[in-house]
Amino acid sequence: MKQVLLIDGYVDEPGCLGVPPYVSPYARYIYGALKHYGMFQAIKYLTVDQFRQEIKQSPMEAKEQREKVGKRRKSAVVVDTRWQVYDVVVTLSGVSVPGNYLGGKPVKFSELVSFAKLFPRAVKILCGPATRFGIGEEGGKPSIPAERLEGQYDAIIRGDAEIVLPGLLQALDDGAGAGDERIQAMLGVERSSMDQITGVAIDGAELVLQHPNFRPGTGGNLVCELETFRGCPRYKNGGCSFCVEPSKGPTMHRPVEAIVREAKALHDLGVRHFRLGNQTDFYAYQHRGYDNPRYPRPNPEAIAGLLGSIRQACPELKTLHVDNVNALNFALYPVEARAITRLIVELCTPGNVAAIGVESVDPVVIERNNLKASKEEVLAAVRVINEIGSKRAGNGNPCFLPGLNFILGLPGESSGTLDKNIEFLKEILDSGLMIRRINIRKLLVTTAARTGCTVSGNPVDMHRDGKRFSSWKDLVRELVDRPMLRRVFPPGTVLAGAYAEQHEGHGTYCRQPGTYPILCYVPRNLQLDHEYSLVVVDHGYRSLTCLVSPVNVLKLSLKELEAIPNVGEKRAIRVFVTQPMTRTAWLSIVTLETWHVLCMLDPALRELQDR
């Protein structure tokens, strides 16, 4: 029996996220396909971050053992014997909307080259969105075509790996060469029906048992991305000029039963956090006809069946969130959009976010790039989601809020584009509405981008003028993000179930598992991989400063005391040293305003009497 290694280089597309703590359905499908093949003694799964750590810890025997290539000693190469046990190595890659990630770092093109060299005897297979759309590494630069990796890998699957792999492996076992015409034709095969993935989705669920973010019993903070449909509802009119999704064709939808069976298989293994995120617009799941040529009519009944069935099949889930919402639903089909929004609030868990691709509100940019919606249409969606979803729930978050995405560097931008975008954001802020987060990124042109969508040639080129990009982004963070965070997470808000992910200096980064969780910094080294209730004390541009709740102010460390607004280092030292036990003693150190903040954090202080 053979052994196979699956390296997850991560996925981040407009319609799918698979960077830890998220795991993409693509990785699970591939695992299920390898299992279906039935010829492997073991399927080893490693994230690319785990693999990086493994190869850094090269054993001595790997350094001592040399395999001579040719006759001259200078051509000798080091062979790490640990990796020679694998007969097949499958690497998944696919980032077309690169971002900054706390939980992992997607594989780079240079690593795809160097990793392949570690397996001189194995059959090396590359798959995932990168094989079609290129390897994206940085906004403002074109993706790197996968063709440049030919010769490094025995097979580059440009179709659907879960469909191609069983037949490909069998053909290779039968003696077919990588250059065989039959093999080459096979590499581009795609799904003809969503029913084809039902079996591999269920069988691939067991991949989570090897994922570093999974913990038996609690589920850890692993969030499993679930696919609802493939393709773009705007396929008929071409979709956005820069986007990879229209190239996947018209929408193909999974049956409710198939999605629920996959969710149940994951839940039965111990997964507790789910995101219905692998689609271009959750509101378009099993959509009806194109009553308006711009967009199809939503189907609230199908969404009610899906969400209700998942809740019934997965009674111990802790998180059920969605991703991607098109504002056109609210403009063209307001009755259905409102119904779906109410269903999400009722059947999903709090802290949910509707990621809306605004990209730009400049009419010139909208028209030139065939963007989804106008400024007014986006604003209508923001208002309705706030109206229905802004109430705060048990874990401290509003139930359901919009999140807005912007792209800088699109064709048609002018010096006034950024002014229009920030005025729009200030209008939302001034109207008292809430936005959970604002994502700003530079355009990354993939091989699927429409002709004319380039990273250069604009009157104002954000990619060449990095300072202008950075200064505008900083302006948004200062004028909009920080006051918006104060509105969404006011001081004293208690956030339950925050997972300690990473130490940073003398503090800890924590996040609640979910679709777009707020980053919380606690100025104390907490035990990692545990959940905490946190209380909000201060606000950054994109993060919160928190303390572990309940708070006993007199037991706080110096760093924790300093984190409380208007306390600072000197007052923190006085509190820490003197341990004030009366209201008068406290007010000799801090202002009355700060005293009220301290009482809010630690209500026991209100009981202190003057002596």
C-alpha positions, 0 to 999 in steps of 0.5 A, a space after each residue: 500500500 502507498 502513502 500520500 502527503 497532502 500539503 494545504 497551501 491555503 485558499 483565499 478567493 472572493 468566494 472561499 477562505 481556507 487560511 487557519 483557523 478556516 479550512 477550505 472545502 477544497 482540502 477536504 474534498 481532495 482528502 475524500 478523493 484520495 480516500 476513495 481511490 483506496 490504494 493508500 495505506 495512510 493519508 497524511 495532511 499537513 498545513 503549509 505552516 506545519 510543513 515549514 516547521 517540519 523541514 526546518 527541523 531536519 534530522 542529522 541523518 538527512 544532513 549526512 546522507 547524500 545522493 549523487 546526481 551525475 559524477 561530480 560531487 558538486 552536483 550532490 544534493 541533500 535528501 531528507 529521508 523523512 519525505 522519501 516514504 511518500 509515493 504521492 504528494 498533492 499540494 493545494 494552492 489558491 490565493 487570489 485575494 491576498 490579505 494579512 492573516 493571524 493564523 497562517 501564511 499561504 504558500 508562495 511561488 518560491 516555496 512551491 518550487 523548493 518543496 517539489 525538490 524535497 520529493 525526488 522520487 514521489 509523484 508530485 501533483 499541484 492543484 487548487 485555484 492557483 492552477 487556473 488563476 495564478 499564485 497571488 502573493 501581493 495586492 498591486 502585482 499580477 498573480 504568477 501563472 502556474 505554467 511556470 511550475 511545469 517541470 517541477 510537478 508531474 501533474 498540474 490539475 487545472 480542473 477539479 482535483 476531487 474529480 481528476 485525482 482518482 482517475 489520474 492516480 489509476 492511470 499513473 499506476 497503469 504506467 501512463 506517463 505524465 506527458 501522455 495525451 490521456 493524462 493531459 486531457 484528464 487534468 482539465 476535467 471539471 464537475 458536471 454536477 454538484 452531486 459529484 462532490 457529495 461522497 468526497 465531502 462526507 469522506 473528507 470530513 475526517 481531515 479535520 482530525 489532523 488539522 492543527 486548529 482542531 481539538 477533540 472534545 471542544 472542536 478548538 477554533 477550527 472553522 469549516 467552510 461549507 460550499 453552497 454553490 459554484 459560479 457567479 449569479 452575474 455570469 450572464 453580464 460578465 461579472 466584475 472585471 477583476 474577479 475569478 468567479 465569473 470564469 467558473 460559469 453559471 451557478 450550480 447549487 448543492 442540494 440542501 440534503 448534501 450540505 447538511 450531510 457534510 455538516 453532520 459528518 463534521 459535527 459528529 467528528 467534533 467540529 463546532 464552528 461552521 461558515 457557509 462561505 464558499 459562494 459568491 452570495 449567500 442570498 443567491 443560494 438556489 436562486 429563482 429566475 432572472 426577473 430583473 436582468 441584473 440579478 436573479 430573485 432570491 429563494 428564502 424558502 431554500 435558505 430557511 430549509 438549509 439553515 434550519 436543517 443544519 441547526 437540527 443536524 448539528 445541535 452542539 454547534 457553537 458558530 453558524 455564520 455566512 459570507 458574501 452578500 450582494 447588495 442588489 438583493 435589497 435593491 431589486 428584491 427587498 421582500 425576499 432580502 428582508 426575509 432572508 436577513 430575518 432568517 439569518 438573525 434567527 437561525 445563525 449565531 451572533 457575530 455574523 457578517 454580511 461581506 458586501 463587495 462595494 469595491 468603489 462608489 465612484 460611478 465611473 469605476 462602477 461602470 468601467 468594471 461592471 461592479 455590482 451596485 451603486 452607492 445608493 443600492 449599497 446604502 440600502 442594504 446597509 440600512 436593512 441589515 442594521 435594522 434587522 440584525 443590529 441587536 446585541 446577543 449572548 456572546 456580546 456581538 450584534 447578531 448580523 452586521 454588514 462588512 464592506 470591501 473596497 479595492 484600490 487601483 481599479 481601471 477608471 480611478 481618478 484623484 476624486 475616487 478616494 474622496 467619494 469612497 471616504 465620503 460614503 463611509 463618513 455618511 454611514 458613520 454619521 447616520 448612526 449605522 454600524 459596519 462590522 469591518 472595512 476591508 481595503 486592498 489593492 487590485 490583484 490581477 489574476 489570469 481570469 481578469 478581463 482584458 483591460 483590467 491591469 495594475 497600471 495605466 490609471 490616472 492615479 495608480 495606487 500601486 505605483 503611488 504607495 504613499 497615497 494608498 497608505 495615507 488614504 487607508 490610514 485616513 479611513 482607519 482614523 476617521 471611520 474605523 476607530 469610531 465605528 469600533 467604539 459603536 459596535 464594541 462599546 467599552 464594557 462589552 463582554 465578549 464570550 468564547 474568545 479563543 487564545 490564539 497567539 502570544 505577542 510580547 507580554 500579551 495574547 491575541 484572542 478571537 471569537 471563532 466566526 466569519 470576521 471576528 474582531 481581534 482582541 489583545 489582552 496584555 497578559 500571557 494567557 494559556 493558548 487554545 483556551 476560551 475566555 470571556 473578555 471585557 472591552 477597555 480600549 479601541 484600535 483601528 482594527 482591534 480591541 484591547 481587552 481584559 479577562 472577565 470578570 475583572 478584579 482591578 486590584 489583581 491586575 498586572 501593571 501592563 493590564 492597568 496601563 491598558 485602561 484608558 487614562 491610567 497610564 504607567 505612573 498611575 498604574 504603578 501607584 495602584 499596584 503599589 498602594 492597593 487603594 481600598 477606599 474611594 477617596 484613595 482611588 480618587 487621589 490617583 485617578 480622575 473621577 471619569 477614570 474611576 467610573 470606568 474602573 467601576 464599570 470593569 469591576 462593579 465591586 469597587 462601587 461598594 468601597 466606603 470611605 474610611 
